[in-house]
Amino acid sequence: MKVPFTRALLPLFICAASCAHAESKLATPLDVYNLSLAELGQVPISIATGNSTSLDKAPATASVIYASEIEAMGAHTLDDVLETVPGMHVSLSSLSRLDSVESVRGIHTGFNPQVLMMMNGVPVQSSVNGGRPVLLRLSVHNIARVEIIRGPGSAVYGADAFAGVVNVITKDAGSIDNTTLGARTGSFNSRELWLETATQWNGFGISFDASYQEADGDSSRKVSTDLQSALDAALGTHASLAPNSLATRYQVLDSHLAISSDQLQVNLWSWTSINAGIGAGGAQALDPEGRDDDRLLMGDATYHFQKSDSHWDNSIRLSHMRYDLSAQFTLLPAGAVIPIGADGNVDFVAPVGASFFKDGLKGSPSGLTQDTKFDFISIYNGFDDQRIRLNLGVREQSLQTSESKNFGPGVLDKSPLPAVVDGTLTNVTDTPNVFLVDSSRTVHYVSLQDEWHMARDWDLTAGMRYDNYSDVGSTTNPRIALVWAANENLTSKLLFGSAFRAPSFSELYNKNNPVSLGNSRIRPEKIDSEEWSLNYRATNTLQSTLTLFSYQAKDMIDFVPDVGTTTKTARNFNAQNGKGFEWEVNWKPSNEFQLVVSYSQQKAIDTKMDEPIPDAPGKQLKANLNWLIVPNWSLNSQLFWVGDRERAVGDARAAIKDYTLLNLTLNRKNVLPNMDVQLALRNAANADAREPSSGTIPDDYPLESCSVWLGFTYAFK
C-alpha cells in the first residue's frame, strides 16, 4: 500500500506549487522568540471568551503555542505540542488502540471525551466515542498556533468542554510568507514530506498545505504477555503472539485549503489514515495484522456581515464534518480455543461450549459519522466598558454502522456450536446483531456572555450556556471570572465554572461486543471548578505564574470491567474530586535565550471509594530551553518527568514507574540559501518509559526508544 499512496501525494505537491504567485505580498508569521515577556503577555487569544483577548487578561487558565515554538522544538504531531502544557499529560488508551489520552488535572478516561478539540473553532469530535477521531495523528506543519484552556469551557463551547479545550488555528495566506517544501526522515523507517504555499487573488488570500507521514513503528516496544497468554495458561493452548511488539505503524495524508477575505473565511480539511496499527489489539491481545483505515473531511465557512453601525458585529458560521472509520481486528489470535455463550459471543461465565478459531476471532466494524453545525454570533460593543456576546446554534450528529465478523449473534448463536470456526466473516449490517445501532441526535443551544471592565484595574466576565440534547436532556452551565491587573507586572484571576459532558453513542448503545458494551441508562457527566491564578513579572526577564485549582466531578463515565468476562460496560463509575497547583517560571534574559520550567501537582480522589484516581500523573516537571547559540544555530532542549501514578483498586501489580524523557533539537538556518536543516533526538537517554496498561497486559505500554530525525526545509523566494 505504501508505494501507490506515496505516489498519489506527488501530484498534489506539484499542483499546489504551480499555483503560488512569486509576487504575492503576504504577512510575516509571528516569531515569539523576538518578543519580550511583557509583549508575550499581550499576544491575542480567542479560546477563553470566543473574542480576541490578551493572554495575560484572558478569563481562563490559558496557554498559546505559536508555529515558531513548534518548529524550534521539532514537534512531529499535535500530541508533542500538548505535552509541553503545564498540568496536561498525553498518555495511551487501553480501550482504543493505544490512542492518545490527554489527561488534564487527573481527569481522563479511555476514549478521552473530556477534552474538546477544535480546528479553527469547530469541534473535531467523533460522536461514536465522544473524543477526537481514532488515532488522529495531526501534523503540525499547517498550525499557526494552538490555544489551550485547562478547566471547564462549557459556558462558551458547550457540553463537551469538560476538563479542557484545545483549539488548533491553522495557517492562512496572512501567515505564510513563502512557498516551502520540507522533508524529514528518521528511526523506525519514518518519513515525512510537506508543502505549504499561499497567494492573493482578487481580494482573497488563498493558502494550501499538504503533508504525508509514514513509519513502521518501533519494534523494540515489546510486551511479554497479553490477554491470550492468560487464556493459554487456563485452557492449555499456545495461541498467544506474545512476547512481541505493539503495532504502531502509520500512514497519514493531511491537507488544508483556506480562502479568506475581509468578510469571508473558508477552511477545507482532508485527513486520511490507512493501514494504521492498532497498538495492543482490540481486546488487548496482540494483533500485528489488524488495521485501522479512516477518512475525515471537514469544511467550515464564516461570514461577517458589514457593520450597519459601529456597535454590532454579526457573523454566521456553517460547518460539516464527515468521518468514515473502518477497522479490521483479530481480537484473539489464530489457534485460540474460546468459550462461547448462547448468544455466540465470548463467555467465560456461562458458556455453552468452546470452539477452535483456526484463523482467530475476527471482526470488522465500520461507521460513518456526520456532524453539521450552524452558529449565529452577535457581539455588541455599544457600551463604553462592556462587550456582550450572544451565540445561537443548532447541531446535528448522526451515525451509520456496518459490521462483519465470525462470532456473536447471527453467526454462532445457532445450535450445535461448531467445533472449528474459520476466518469467514458474516455481514450483520442492518440487523439487530450489529455492534452499534444507527443513531442520531439534535442539539440546540444558546449562550450569553458579558465582558465588563468594571473599574480601572478590574475586569469581570460572566456567561451562561444552555444546551438541549434530543437524546439525553438539557444542561445549563454558568461561569464567572474576575481579573485584577494590579499593575503592569501583577495580574490575579479568580475563576468559577461548570461543565457537562453528554454520553457518546458507543457509551449508550454498544452491544454484541466482546470488549466494550454500552448502557442506555447512564447519565451525563458534570463538573464544578474553582481556580485562582497569580501572574507576577519580577523583572523584565523573569516571570512566574501560579495557579491553584479544585473541582468536583460526578457521574464520570468509564468502561468498567465486568466480573468473570473480558467485557467492559459503560457506567457512571466515579465521583471524582481533585485539587492541586501548576507553577510556571519563564526566564528570558535575551531574545537568544529562553528557559521555561513548570511543575504541576494534583490529587484526584474517587470519593465513592476514597481512593486515588488511577493512572493520572500526580506530579509533573517540564523544562523547555531554547538557545540561539550563534546566528543561524539554535538548540532546543526539553525535559519531561512524569511521576506519582497510582494503580486501580485491586490491581496487585507493582507501582507504575516514574520516568524522565530528554529531547534535543538542533536547528541550522540557511545552511544553503533558503534551506534550513534540523537534527532531532527523541528520548535521547533511551529511558525505559511506560504508560499504564490494563491488567491483561501487565508490563505497561512501553514508549518509543531513542530515535534520530533529520529534516530539511526549502523556501522558494
Rosetta blueprint (number, residue, H / E / L):
1 M L
2 K H
3 V H
4 P H
5 F H
6 T H
7 R H
8 A H
9 L H
10 L H
11 P H
12 L H
13 F H
14 I H
15 C H
16 A H
17 A H
18 S H
19 C L
20 A L
21 H L
22 A L
23 E L
24 S L
25 K L
26 L L
27 A L
28 T L
29 P L
30 L L
31 D L
32 V H
33 Y H
34 N H
35 L L
36 S L
37 L H
38 A H
39 E H
40 L H
41 G L
42 Q L
43 V L
44 P E
45 I E
46 S L
47 I L
48 A L
49 T L
50 G L
51 N L
52 S L
53 T E
54 S E
55 L H
56 D H
57 K H
58 A L
59 P L
60 A L
61 T E
62 A E
63 S E
64 V E
65 I E
66 Y E
67 A H
68 S H
69 E H
70 I H
71 E H
72 A H
73 M H
74 G L
75 A L
76 H L
77 T E
78 L H
79 D H
80 D H
81 V H
82 L H
83 E L
84 T L
85 V L
86 P L
87 G L
88 M E
89 H E
90 V E
91 S E
92 L E
93 S L
94 S L
95 L L
96 S L
97 R L
98 L L
99 D L
100 S E
101 V E
102 E E
103 S E
104 V E
105 R L
106 G L
107 I E
108 H L
109 T L
110 G L
111 F L
112 N L
113 P L
114 Q L
115 V E
116 L E
117 M E
118 M E
119 M E
120 N L
121 G L
122 V E
123 P E
124 V L
125 Q L
126 S L
127 S L
128 V L
129 N L
130 G L
131 G L
132 R L
133 P L
134 V L
135 L L
136 L L
137 R L
138 L L
139 S E
140 V L
141 H L
142 N L
143 I E
144 A E
145 R E
146 V E
147 E E
148 I E
149 I E
150 R E
151 G L
152 P L
153 G L
154 S H
155 A H
156 V H
157 Y H
158 G L
159 A L
160 D L
161 A L
162 F L
163 A L
164 G E
165 V E
166 V E
167 N E
168 V E
169 I E
170 T E
171 K L
172 D L
173 A H
174 G H
175 S H
176 I L
177 D L
178 N L
179 T E
180 T E
181 L E
182 G E
183 A E
184 R E
185 T E
186 G E
187 S L
188 F L
189 N L
190 S E
191 R E
192 E E
193 L E
194 W E
195 L E
196 E E
197 T E
198 A E
199 T E
200 Q E
201 W E
202 N L
203 G L
204 F E
205 G E
206 I E
207 S E
208 F E
209 D E
210 A E
211 S E
212 Y E
213 Q E
214 E E
215 A E
216 D L
217 G L
218 D L
219 S L
220 S L
221 R L
222 K E
223 V E
224 S L
225 T L
226 D L
227 L H
228 Q H
229 S H
230 A H
231 L H
232 D H
233 A H
234 A H
235 L H
236 G L
237 T L
238 H L
239 A L
240 S L
241 L L
242 A L
243 P L
244 N E
245 S E
246 L L
247 A E
248 T L
249 R L
250 Y E
251 Q E
252 V E
253 L E
254 D E
255 S E
256 H E
257 L E
258 A E
259 I E
260 S E
261 S L
262 D L
263 Q L
264 L E
265 Q E
266 V E
267 N E
268 L E
269 W E
270 S E
271 W E
272 T E
273 S E
274 I E
275 N E
276 A E
277 G L
278 I L
279 G E
280 A L
281 G L
282 G L
283 A L
284 Q L
285 A L
286 L L
287 D L
288 P L
289 E L
290 G L
291 R E
292 D E
293 D E
294 D E
295 R E
296 L E
297 L E
298 M E
299 G E
300 D E
301 A E
302 T E
303 Y E
304 H E
305 F L
306 Q L
307 K L
308 S L
309 D L
310 S L
311 H L
312 W E
313 D E
314 N E
315 S E
316 I E
317 R E
318 L E
319 S E
320 H E
321 M E
322 R E
323 Y E
324 D E
325 L E
326 S E
327 A E
328 Q E
329 F E
330 T E
331 L E
332 L E
333 P L
334 A L
335 G L
336 A E
337 V E
338 I E
339 P E
340 I E
341 G L
342 A L
343 D L
344 G L
345 N L
346 V E
347 D L
348 F L
349 V L
350 A L
351 P L
352 V L
353 G E
354 A E
355 S E
356 F E
357 F E
358 K L
359 D L
360 G L
361 L E
362 K E
363 G E
364 S E
365 P E
366 S E
367 G E
368 L E
369 T E
370 Q E
371 D E
372 T E
373 K E
374 F E
375 D E
376 F E
377 I E
378 S E
379 I E
380 Y E
381 N L
382 G L
383 F L
384 D L
385 D L
386 Q E
387 R E
388 I E
389 R E
390 L E
391 N E
392 L E
393 G E
394 V E
395 R E
396 E E
397 Q E
398 S E
399 L E
400 Q E
401 T E
402 S E
403 E E
404 S E
405 K E
406 N L
407 F L
408 G L
409 P L
410 G L
411 V L
412 L L
413 D L
414 K L
415 S L
416 P L
417 L L
418 P L
419 A L
420 V E
421 V E
422 D L
423 G L
424 T L
425 L L
426 T E
427 N E
428 V L
429 T L
430 D L
431 T L
432 P L
433 N L
434 V L
435 F L
436 L L
437 V L
438 D L
439 S E
440 S E
441 R E
442 T E
443 V E
444 H E
445 Y E
446 V E
447 S E
448 L E
449 Q E
450 D E
451 E E
452 W E
453 H E
454 M E
455 A E
456 R L
457 D L
458 W E
459 D E
460 L E
461 T E
462 A E
463 G E
464 M E
465 R E
466 Y E
467 D E
468 N E
469 Y E
470 S L
471 D L
472 V L
473 G E
474 S E
475 T E
476 T E
477 N E
478 P E
479 R E
480 I E
481 A E
482 L E
483 V E
484 W E
485 A E
486 A E
487 N E
488 E L
489 N L
490 L E
491 T E
492 S E
493 K E
494 L E
495 L E
496 F E
497 G E
498 S E
499 A E
500 F E
501 R E
502 A L
503 P L
504 S L
505 F H
506 S H
507 E H
508 L H
509 Y H
510 N L
511 K L
512 N L
513 N L
514 P L
515 V L
516 S E
517 L E
518 G L
519 N L
520 S L
521 R L
522 I L
523 R L
524 P L
525 E E
526 K E
527 I E
528 D E
529 S E
530 E E
531 E E
532 W E
533 S E
534 L E
535 N E
536 Y E
537 R E
538 A E
539 T E
540 N L
541 T L
542 L E
543 Q E
544 S E
545 T E
546 L E
547 T E
548 L E
549 F E
550 S E
551 Y E
552 Q E
553 A E
554 K E
555 D E
556 M E
557 I E
558 D E
559 F E
560 V E
561 P E
562 D L
563 V L
564 G L
565 T L
566 T L
567 T L
568 K E
569 T E
570 A E
571 R E
572 N E
573 F E
574 N E
575 A E
576 Q E
577 N E
578 G E
579 K E
580 G E
581 F E
582 E E
583 W E
584 E E
585 V E
586 N E
587 W E
588 K E
589 P E
590 S E
591 N L
592 E L
593 F E
594 Q E
595 L E
596 V E
597 V E
598 S E
599 Y E
600 S E
601 Q E
602 Q E
603 K E
604 A E
605 I E
606 D E
607 T L
608 K L
609 M L
610 D L
611 E E
612 P E
613 I L
614 P L
615 D L
616 A L
617 P L
618 G L
619 K E
620 Q E
621 L E
622 K E
623 A E
624 N E
625 L E
626 N E
627 W E
628 L E
629 I E
630 V E
631 P L
632 N L
633 W E
634 S E
635 L E
636 N E
637 S E
638 Q E
639 L E
640 F E
641 W E
642 V E
643 G E
644 D L
645 R L
646 E L
647 R L
648 A L
649 V L
650 G L
651 D L
652 A L
653 R L
654 A L
655 A L
656 I L
657 K L
658 D L
659 Y E
660 T E
661 L E
662 L E
663 N E
664 L E
665 T E
666 L E
667 N E
668 R E
669 K E
670 N E
671 V E
672 L E
673 P L
674 N L
675 M E
676 D E
677 V E
678 Q E
679 L E
680 A E
681 L E
682 R E
683 N L
684 A L
685 A L
686 N L
687 A L
688 D L
689 A L
690 R E
691 E E
692 P L
693 S L
694 S L
695 G L
696 T L
697 I L
698 P L
699 D L
700 D L
701 Y E
702 P E
703 L L
704 E L
705 S L
706 C L
707 S E
708 V E
709 W E
710 L E
711 G E
712 F E
713 T E
714 Y E
715 A E
716 F E
717 K L
